[in-house]
Amino acid sequence: MFEAAEVGHRIDRETFEAALPALRVSLLEAQWAVHSKKAFPVIVVIAGVDGAGKGETVNALNEWMDPRHIRTVAFDTPTEEEAQRPRMWRYWQALPARGQIGLLFGSWYTDPIVDRVYRRSGKAALALAVERINRFERMLADDGALILKFWFHLSKDAQRARLEAIDRDPRHTWRVTRADWKQFEHYDRYYAVSEQVLRETSTGYAPWQVVEGADERYRHLTVGTLLHDALRKHLGATRRRRPPAATSTAPLVAPLDAVTVLGRLDLTRALGERKYERELARWQNELARLSQGKGFGKRATVVAFEGMDAAGKGGAIRRLTGALDARQYRVVPIGAPNEEERAYPYLWRFWRHLPRRGRMTIYDRSWYGRVLVERIEGLCSEADWMRAYGEINEFEEELVDGGGLICKFWLQISPEEQLRRFEEREQTGFKHHKITAEDWRNRTRWPLYQQAAADMIERTSTRLAPWTLVEAEDKHWARIKVLKTLVERLREAL
């Protein structure tokens, strides 16, 4: 891929100055069209060899367009805060909102390439990293993002000359460090590994553009023109896009005997009051002990609760948090996304609340809303919720690989027990706020929610992040099962 960027492209000053005014006007108009419609985010990945003019080109783009709607982020060595979270966390945080342009220096490509160049990882690790990058970018593209990836290239001789020229200039000598020269010593290996990664990650939805970096004017005009053309093309495609197709609520695989994982649960399981009090004290004490141990500080714990309305999620969460130091956990209740959250990829509002190591985040409802309520209520297309299974599994795998532990609970009750609890809430003053007209409406769709939940459990209960199905007809039984399961998962992980 790199030979075409070593032919010595040059643009003279007169040609550059003649072309630039029209390009700047067109580029600014395209940016404002993107910003006003807020239909999609623009993600521009800036990568390439040292000394190839990446920084100068980004500065030019900020000068040519309105910088108020450009988010420029440079990634260096991870901060302590970033190092305490999954590898992708800092990139998730940097994604632009719809209507914005994000210029990302470095990005998710840097570590896989550098680790392979310096032999800190093998071929298999690089192949896995490439596969994950492609799936991540596919998710962003499916969500509507425009992804542009620019690799600024220099031949070996051109890079040496460029570094020497910068080093000789008193105004810019600080830009060339010992690390830059050390990397230059590995030029040939960088060339081979980078070319392989670019070849395997240049896709129809996120293609690479290799730009020769030796001539500043050629570099600036090339990147500006490619960005402008891509913005206009994506704006046109967005206008032509059809409304979401009608949502299907049919099961993905209909069991011939009509029995699902939820239908096999024994909802008669129960605990008497005295045994419940003993078990509650036992498992809360054990959870408290584990949370104070050294091993807990090496893990980020994520607990997700799902279940039918009135299944007892809140009560189970309160018994869990009752065993923890308030500084160790955060409970995040999930409802309909707000305006800010709708401007980002679906998983963004969950990414932002992920805990650091030594902390726990408890989600009262979670990212599974896409394959439950959004599926049932037609709030997204069938294609959206169908692809969400794979995106969720990838997200959870990333959390575990980053040192996290995930516990997922589905609390199951019968429709008769739900009716009894609804009526009790209506008749009890301090529980009035827990019952709404929407709860009664959702009850009429019980079979559809059960169907969607069974599909969800079957497709997202993995070895790394298995579902725990909780018989919640008896609240005592449910609370103890949740506590006991969390303790056992922590013991195993720590």
C-alpha positions in Angstrom: 0.0 0.0 0.0 2.9 2.3 0.7 4.7 2.3 -2.7 2.1 4.7 -4.2 3.0 7.2 -1.5 6.7 7.2 -2.4 6.6 8.7 -5.9 7.5 12.3 -4.8 4.2 14.2 -5.1 4.7 17.9 -5.2 2.4 21.0 -5.6 3.9 24.4 -6.3 3.0 27.5 -4.4 0.9 29.1 -7.2 -1.3 26.0 -7.6 -1.7 25.6 -3.9 -2.7 29.3 -3.4 -5.1 29.1 -6.3 -6.9 26.0 -5.1 -7.0 26.7 -1.4 -9.7 29.5 -1.1 -12.4 27.4 -2.9 -11.5 24.3 -0.9 -11.8 26.2 2.4 -15.2 27.6 1.5 -16.5 24.2 0.4 -15.0 22.4 3.4 -16.6 24.9 5.8 -20.0 24.6 4.1 -19.8 20.9 4.3 -18.9 21.0 8.0 -21.8 23.3 8.7 -24.2 21.0 6.8 -23.0 18.1 9.0 -23.3 20.2 12.2 -26.8 21.6 11.4 -28.3 18.2 10.5 -26.6 16.3 13.4 -27.3 13.1 11.5 -23.9 11.5 12.0 -20.5 12.0 13.7 -17.3 12.3 11.7 -14.3 10.3 13.0 -11.0 11.1 11.4 -8.1 8.9 12.5 -4.7 10.5 12.0 -1.7 8.0 12.0 1.6 7.4 10.2 5.3 7.8 10.6 7.0 10.4 12.7 7.9 13.6 10.9 5.3 13.1 8.1 3.3 16.2 9.0 0.4 14.8 10.9 0.3 17.7 13.4 0.7 20.4 10.8 -2.2 19.0 8.8 -4.5 18.8 11.8 -3.6 22.4 12.6 -4.5 23.3 9.0 -7.9 21.6 9.2 -8.7 23.4 12.4 -7.8 26.7 10.7 -9.9 26.0 7.6 -13.0 24.8 9.4 -14.9 26.0 12.5 -12.8 24.6 15.5 -15.8 25.0 17.8 -17.3 21.9 16.3 -14.1 19.9 15.9 -12.8 17.8 18.8 -9.0 17.2 18.5 -7.7 14.5 20.8 -4.1 13.2 21.0 -3.4 9.9 22.7 -0.1 9.5 24.6 0.9 7.1 27.3 -2.3 6.2 29.2 -2.9 8.2 32.4 -3.4 6.4 35.7 -7.2 6.9 35.3 -7.1 5.4 31.8 -4.9 2.5 32.9 -7.5 1.5 35.5 -10.1 0.8 32.8 -10.4 -1.3 29.6 -8.0 -0.5 26.8 -10.7 1.0 24.6 -12.2 3.2 27.4 -10.2 6.3 26.5 -11.1 6.0 22.8 -14.8 5.5 23.7 -14.6 8.7 25.7 -13.1 10.6 22.8 -15.7 9.8 20.1 -17.4 12.9 18.7 -21.2 13.4 18.9 -23.4 13.6 15.9 -22.8 16.8 14.0 -19.2 17.0 15.3 -15.8 16.1 13.7 -13.3 14.2 15.8 -9.6 14.4 14.9 -7.9 11.5 16.7 -4.1 11.4 16.9 -2.9 7.8 17.5 -6.1 6.0 18.2 -6.8 2.3 18.7 -4.1 1.4 16.1 -1.0 2.5 18.0 -0.7 -0.2 20.6 -1.2 -3.2 18.4 1.3 -2.0 15.9 4.0 -0.9 18.4 3.6 -4.1 20.5 4.2 -6.2 17.4 7.1 -4.1 16.1 8.9 -4.5 19.5 7.9 -8.2 19.7 5.8 -7.6 22.9 3.0 -9.5 21.1 2.9 -12.3 18.6 1.1 -12.9 15.3 -2.0 -14.3 17.0 -2.3 -11.3 19.3 -2.0 -8.9 16.3 -4.6 -10.9 14.4 -7.0 -10.7 17.3 -6.4 -6.9 17.7 -7.2 -6.4 13.9 -10.4 -8.5 14.2 -11.5 -6.4 17.2 -10.7 -3.1 15.4 -12.7 -4.1 12.4 -15.7 -5.1 14.6 -15.5 -1.8 16.5 -15.4 0.3 13.4 -18.2 -1.8 11.9 -20.3 -0.9 14.9 -19.5 2.8 14.6 -20.3 2.7 10.8 -23.6 0.8 11.4 -24.5 3.5 13.9 -24.1 6.0 11.0 -20.6 7.4 11.7 -18.4 8.6 8.8 -15.0 7.1 9.4 -11.9 8.5 7.6 -8.4 7.1 8.3 -5.3 8.9 7.0 -1.9 7.3 7.1 0.9 9.8 6.6 3.8 8.1 4.9 7.4 8.8 4.2 10.1 6.6 2.6 13.0 5.7 4.9 15.3 8.3 3.2 12.6 11.0 3.4 11.9 10.3 7.0 15.6 10.6 7.9 15.9 13.8 6.0 12.7 15.2 7.6 13.8 14.3 11.2 17.3 15.9 10.6 15.7 19.0 9.2 13.4 19.5 12.2 16.3 18.7 14.6 18.4 21.4 13.0 15.7 24.1 13.2 16.1 25.8 16.7 12.3 26.6 16.6 11.3 23.0 16.3 14.2 20.9 17.6 12.1 20.0 20.7 9.7 18.0 18.4 12.4 15.4 17.7 13.1 13.2 20.7 15.4 10.3 21.4 12.3 8.0 21.1 11.7 9.3 17.6 15.2 8.3 16.5 14.8 4.9 18.3 11.7 4.3 16.3 13.5 5.2 13.1 16.0 2.4 13.8 13.0 0.0 13.4 11.7 1.6 10.2 11.7 -1.6 8.2 9.8 -3.5 10.8 7.3 -0.6 11.3 6.8 -0.6 7.5 6.0 -4.3 7.4 3.7 -4.4 10.4 1.9 -1.2 9.5 1.3 -2.2 6.0 -0.2 -5.5 7.2 -2.5 -3.8 9.6 -3.6 -1.2 7.1 -4.3 -3.9 4.5 -6.4 -5.9 6.9 -8.4 -2.9 8.3 -9.0 -1.0 5.1 -12.7 -1.8 4.7 -15.6 -0.4 2.7 -17.0 1.3 5.8 -13.7 2.6 7.1 -11.0 2.8 4.3 -7.5 3.9 4.8 -6.1 6.8 2.7 -2.3 6.7 2.5 -0.9 10.2 2.0 2.6 11.1 1.0 3.9 13.4 3.7 7.0 14.9 2.2 5.4 18.0 0.6 3.3 20.1 2.9 1.1 21.7 0.2 0.3 18.4 -1.4 -0.4 16.8 2.0 -2.8 19.6 3.1 -4.7 19.8 -0.2 -5.0 16.0 -0.4 -6.4 15.6 3.1 -8.7 18.6 2.8 -10.1 17.4 -0.5 -10.7 13.9 0.6 -12.4 15.1 3.8 -14.7 17.4 1.9 -15.7 14.8 -0.7 -16.4 12.2 2.0 -18.6 14.7 4.0 -20.6 15.6 0.9 -21.0 11.9 -0.1 -22.1 10.9 3.4 -24.6 13.8 3.6 -26.2 12.6 0.3 -26.3 9.0 1.5 -28.0 10.1 4.8 -30.7 12.0 2.9 -31.4 8.9 0.8 -31.5 6.5 3.7 -34.9 4.9 4.2 -36.8 4.9 7.5 -36.1 1.9 9.8 -37.9 -1.3 8.7 -40.8 -2.6 10.8 -39.5 -4.3 14.0 -40.1 -8.0 14.3 -40.8 -9.6 17.7 -40.6 -13.2 16.5 -38.1 -15.4 18.3 -34.8 -15.9 16.5 -35.0 -19.6 16.9 -38.5 -20.9 17.8 -38.2 -24.0 20.1 -40.3 -26.8 18.7 -41.7 -27.7 22.2 -42.3 -24.0 23.1 -40.0 -24.4 26.2 -37.5 -21.6 26.9 -34.8 -21.1 29.5 -37.2 -18.9 31.5 -40.0 -21.5 31.2 -37.8 -24.1 32.9 -37.3 -22.1 36.1 -38.8 -23.4 39.3 -40.6 -20.3 40.7 -41.7 -22.1 43.8 -38.3 -21.8 45.4 -38.5 -19.9 48.7 -36.8 -19.1 52.0 -38.4 -18.7 55.4 -37.9 -15.5 57.3 -35.4 -16.9 59.9 -33.3 -18.8 57.4 -33.3 -15.7 55.1 -31.9 -13.5 57.9 -29.2 -16.0 58.6 -28.2 -16.3 55.0 -28.4 -12.6 54.4 -25.9 -11.9 57.2 -23.7 -14.7 56.0 -23.4 -13.5 52.4 -23.3 -9.8 53.1 -20.4 -10.4 55.5 -18.6 -12.5 52.9 -19.1 -9.8 50.3 -17.9 -7.1 52.7 -14.8 -9.2 53.4 -14.0 -9.7 49.7 -14.5 -6.1 48.9 -11.9 -5.1 51.5 -9.3 -7.5 50.3 -6.3 -6.7 48.1 -7.6 -8.7 45.2 -10.7 -6.5 44.9 -8.5 -3.6 44.0 -7.2 -5.4 40.9 -10.7 -5.9 39.4 -13.4 -3.6 38.0 -16.7 -5.1 38.9 -19.8 -4.6 36.7 -23.2 -5.9 37.9 -26.2 -5.7 35.5 -29.8 -6.3 36.6 -32.6 -7.1 34.2 -36.0 -8.6 34.6 -39.7 -8.0 34.3 -41.3 -5.0 36.0 -41.7 -5.5 39.8 -39.4 -8.5 39.8 -37.4 -7.1 42.8 -34.3 -5.6 41.2 -34.3 -2.6 43.5 -34.6 -4.8 46.6 -31.8 -7.1 45.5 -29.6 -4.0 44.7 -30.2 -2.6 48.2 -29.1 -5.8 49.9 -26.0 -5.9 47.7 -24.9 -2.3 48.4 -25.7 -2.8 52.1 -22.6 -4.9 52.3 -20.3 -2.4 50.6 -18.5 0.8 51.5 -20.4 3.6 49.8 -17.1 4.9 48.3 -16.7 1.6 46.4 -19.8 1.5 44.3 -22.1 3.4 42.1 -25.7 2.5 41.2 -26.7 3.7 37.7 -30.4 3.5 36.9 -31.1 3.3 33.2 -34.1 4.9 31.5 -34.8 6.3 28.1 -31.7 8.1 26.7 -31.5 11.8 26.9 -30.7 14.2 24.1 -26.9 14.1 24.8 -26.9 10.3 24.9 -28.8 10.0 21.6 -26.0 12.0 20.0 -23.5 9.1 20.5 -23.3 5.4 19.7 -25.8 3.3 21.6 -23.2 1.8 24.0 -21.7 5.2 24.9 -23.9 6.0 27.8 -22.8 2.7 29.4 -19.1 3.1 28.5 -19.0 6.4 30.4 -20.0 4.8 33.7 -17.6 1.9 33.7 -15.7 1.6 37.1 -12.0 1.7 37.6 -10.3 -1.2 39.3 -11.3 -1.5 42.9 -14.7 -0.1 42.2 -18.1 -1.5 41.3 -20.8 -0.2 39.0 -24.3 -1.6 39.4 -26.7 -1.0 36.5 -30.4 -1.1 37.2 -31.3 -2.1 33.7 -28.5 -2.0 31.2 -27.3 -2.1 27.6 -29.7 -5.0 27.0 -32.5 -2.5 26.6 -31.8 -2.5 22.8 -32.8 -6.2 22.5 -35.6 -5.9 25.0 -37.7 -2.7 25.2 -36.3 -1.1 22.0 -37.0 -4.3 20.1 -40.5 -4.7 21.5 -41.5 -1.1 21.2 -40.1 -0.6 17.7 -37.7 2.1 18.8 -35.0 0.7 16.6 -35.0 -1.3 13.4 -34.7 -5.1 13.3 -31.2 -4.8 11.8 -30.2 -2.6 14.8 -31.3 -5.0 17.5 -30.1 -8.1 15.6 -26.5 -6.7 15.3 -26.7 -5.5 19.0 -26.1 -9.1 20.2 -22.7 -9.2 18.6 -21.8 -5.7 19.7 -22.8 -6.5 23.3 -20.7 -9.7 23.4 -17.7 -7.8 22.0 -18.2 -5.0 24.6 -18.3 -7.5 27.5 -15.3 -9.3 26.2 -13.4 -6.1 26.1 -14.3 -5.4 29.8 -13.2 -8.8 30.9 -9.9 -8.6 28.9 -9.3 -5.2 30.6 -9.4 -6.8 34.1 -13.1 -6.6 34.7 -15.7 -8.9 36.1 -19.3 -9.0 34.8 -22.2 -10.4 36.7 -25.6 -10.4 34.9 -28.8 -11.2 36.6 -32.3 -11.8 35.1 -35.0 -11.8 37.8 -38.0 -13.8 36.8 -41.5 -13.8 38.2 -44.9 -15.1 37.0 -47.5 -12.8 35.5 -49.8 -13.6 38.5 -47.1 -12.4 40.9 -46.5 -9.3 38.9 -50.2 -8.4 39.1 -50.2 -8.9 42.8 -47.1 -6.6 43.2 -48.6 -4.0 40.9 -51.8 -3.9 43.0 -49.8 -3.7 46.2 -47.9 -0.7 44.9 -51.1 1.1 44.0 -52.5 0.5 47.5 -49.3 1.4 49.5 -48.6 5.1 49.8 -44.8 5.0 49.8 -44.8 2.7 46.8 -47.1 4.8 44.5 -44.1 6.2 42.7 -43.0 2.6 41.6 -46.1 2.0 39.4 -46.9 3.9 36.3 -49.3 3.7 33.4 -46.4 2.4 31.3 -45.9 -0.5 33.6 -49.6 -1.5 33.1 -49.2 -1.1 29.3 -46.0 -3.2 29.3 -47.8 -6.0 31.2 -50.1 -6.5 28.1 -46.9 -7.4 26.2 -45.7 -10.0 28.6 -45.3 -12.8 26.0 -43.3 -10.6 23.7 -40.9 -9.6 26.5 -40.5 -13.2 27.6 -39.7 -14.1 24.1 -37.2 -11.4 23.6 -35.5 -12.1 27.0 -35.1 -15.8 26.1 -33.5 -14.8 22.8 -31.2 -12.4 24.7 -30.1 -14.9 27.3 -29.4 -17.6 24.6 -27.3 -15.3 22.5 -25.4 -13.4 25.1 -24.7 -15.8 27.9 -21.0 -16.5 27.3 -18.2 -18.1 29.2 -16.8 -14.7 30.1 -20.1 -13.1 31.0 -22.8 -15.7 31.8 -26.3 -14.9 32.7 -27.6 -15.9 36.2 -31.3 -16.6 36.1 -32.9 -15.8 39.4 -36.2 -17.3 40.6 -37.7 -14.1 42.0 -41.3 -15.2 43.0 -40.0 -15.2 46.6 -38.0 -12.0 47.2 -36.0 -13.7 50.0 -34.8 -16.5 47.7 -33.9 -14.0 44.9 -31.8 -11.7 47.2 -29.8 -14.5 48.6 -29.2 -16.1 45.2 -27.9 -12.7 43.9 -25.6 -12.2 46.8 -24.3 -15.8 46.8 -23.7 -15.7 43.1 -21.8 -12.4 43.2 -19.6 -13.7 46.1 -18.8 -16.9 44.3 -17.9 -15.0 41.1 -15.7 -12.7 43.0 -14.0 -15.6 44.8 -13.3 -17.2 41.5 -12.0 -14.0 39.9 -9.9 -12.9 42.8 
